């Protein structure tokens, strides 16, 4: 049974989410603060549903802690938030978000988003390891190695590299990258994707130049 942790300081929202998720067959736990969540056995959860605006530690700060821990960095995170400005969205993805759900939300949308993220995560777990010279990608461990050095990739950066290396030589448009790496409903601009690409290139040096820009078309991995 899939285990989901709700990290949310509003008891009414927790109750609604827990009731509906359990009706869908999930095992659900609740933490009413990020501080409380950190004290739990986080590696046992298959997905974290995290409010952004909480007292003391924010959802963004909590996500950064999760992503820095080798035992939890692979766990999908969906943010619940009333903040929809572009910069807030960018901050969330930089912190390691897999998706955003804006308040007020529809329970049906929440359930659909959770299912989509878990399915994508399951697919990645089944992928074979990928290698190009001394660049190694391990989908099951969610780890990228350049020689003996582990590249410090965010989840989105990792997913983009996985997409490119798995389809080496194929050009992906920004729209295709958005479809594969981000949820279709998330508002992500071309600039967001370009920023992620530039960061990814720097983190996998000397292989950054293998991610090639095809002007007017998109990006591909050549090797």
PyMOL commands that set and color helices and strands:
alter all, ss='L'
color gray80, all
select helices_A, chain A and resi 11-23+34-38+42-44+59-68+86-94+107-125+155-166+174-181+190-203+208-210
alter helices_A, ss='H'
color red, helices_A
select strands_A, chain A and resi 3-7+27-31+47-51+76-81+99-102+130-132+135-138+143-146+149-150+211-214+218-221
alter strands_A, ss='S'
color yellow, strands_A
deselect
rebuild
show_as cartoon
